[in-house]
Amino acid sequence: MKESAFQTNVVRMLKGQGFFVFAVPNGGSRHYKEAAHLKAQGVMAGVADLVICLPKGKVHFVELKNLNGKGRQSPAQRAFQETVEYLGNQYHLWASWADVERFMNDHRKEAKSMEDDLKVGGTD
């Protein structure tokens, strides 16, 4: 399964369970002028693929890798991980469905409480 298909399915699964999750559309090739314009607006290399927000200010950044086991973090992604962890946030590297399921099991109650309180968890 391609990483993009993995991400689509992960987002669908998380939203279906009431998690507040969104993607950071940071990849892809662009014309150099467009890339420079986006960089000036704050786009930066290495940002995680997904952001999951939970109650009480908990923020989880998720970098997804291809399920074939060949995906590796770039130096920019490792630097981003170090920064967000230094700031007290959580960073996850998911390369299997077991990684996703473990997160969901560990945080299901938080997502459910947020969904009940706000009625926004699984919405688009």
C-alpha positions in Angstrom: 0.0 0.0 0.0 1.3 3.4 -0.9 2.0 5.9 1.9 -0.8 8.2 0.5 -3.4 5.4 0.7 -2.2 4.5 4.2 -2.6 8.1 5.3 -6.1 8.3 3.7 -7.2 5.1 5.6 -5.6 6.2 8.9 -7.4 9.5 8.8 -10.7 7.8 8.0 -10.2 5.3 10.8 -9.2 8.0 13.4 -12.1 10.3 12.4 -14.5 7.4 12.6 -13.4 6.9 16.2 -13.9 10.5 17.2 -10.3 11.8 16.9 -9.7 15.4 15.9 -7.1 14.8 13.2 -5.9 16.9 10.2 -3.2 16.6 7.6 -0.5 19.1 6.9 -0.3 19.3 3.1 3.4 20.0 3.0 4.7 17.6 0.3 4.8 17.5 -3.5 6.9 19.1 -6.1 6.3 22.7 -7.0 7.7 25.4 -9.3 10.5 27.2 -7.5 8.5 30.5 -7.3 5.5 28.8 -5.7 7.9 26.9 -3.3 9.5 30.2 -2.3 6.1 31.8 -1.8 4.9 28.9 0.4 8.1 28.9 2.4 7.6 32.6 3.1 4.1 31.7 4.4 5.5 29.2 6.9 5.8 25.9 5.0 8.8 24.1 6.2 10.6 20.8 5.5 10.1 17.9 7.8 6.7 18.7 9.3 4.7 15.6 10.2 2.0 14.2 8.0 -0.8 14.4 10.6 -1.7 16.3 13.7 -4.0 14.8 16.3 -5.3 17.1 19.1 -6.7 15.7 22.3 -8.2 17.3 25.4 -6.1 19.2 27.9 -3.7 20.6 25.3 -2.3 17.3 24.2 -0.9 17.4 20.6 0.4 14.4 18.7 2.4 14.7 15.5 2.4 11.6 13.3 4.8 10.8 10.5 3.6 8.0 8.3 5.9 5.6 6.4 5.2 3.1 3.7 3.9 -0.2 5.0 6.6 -2.0 3.1 9.1 -1.0 5.8 11.4 0.9 3.4 10.4 4.4 4.5 12.9 6.3 6.6 12.9 9.8 8.3 14.7 12.5 6.5 17.1 14.7 8.5 14.5 17.5 8.4 11.9 15.1 9.8 14.2 14.0 12.6 14.9 17.7 13.4 11.1 18.4 13.5 10.6 15.5 15.8 13.3 16.7 18.2 11.8 20.2 18.2 8.2 19.1 19.0 9.3 16.7 21.7 11.5 19.4 23.2 8.3 21.6 23.3 6.5 18.8 25.2 4.4 17.4 22.4 4.2 13.8 21.3 5.7 12.5 18.0 4.9 9.1 16.5 6.4 7.3 13.5 3.7 4.9 12.2 4.7 2.2 9.6 2.1 -0.4 10.5 -1.6 -0.8 11.3 -0.5 -2.1 14.7 1.0 1.4 15.4 -2.3 3.0 14.6 -4.3 0.5 16.7 -2.0 1.0 19.7 -2.5 4.7 19.6 -6.3 4.4 19.2 -6.5 2.0 22.1 -4.3 4.2 24.3 -6.3 7.4 23.6 -9.9 6.2 22.8 -11.3 7.5 26.0 -9.9 11.0 25.4 -11.3 11.1 21.9 -14.7 9.9 23.1 -14.9 12.5 25.8 -14.0 15.2 23.3 -16.5 14.0 20.8 -19.2 13.9 23.5 -18.4 17.3 24.8 -17.9 19.1 21.5 -19.6 17.0 18.9 -16.7 17.6 16.5 -14.4 14.7 16.7 -15.2 12.8 13.5 -16.6 15.6 11.4 -15.0 16.8 8.1 
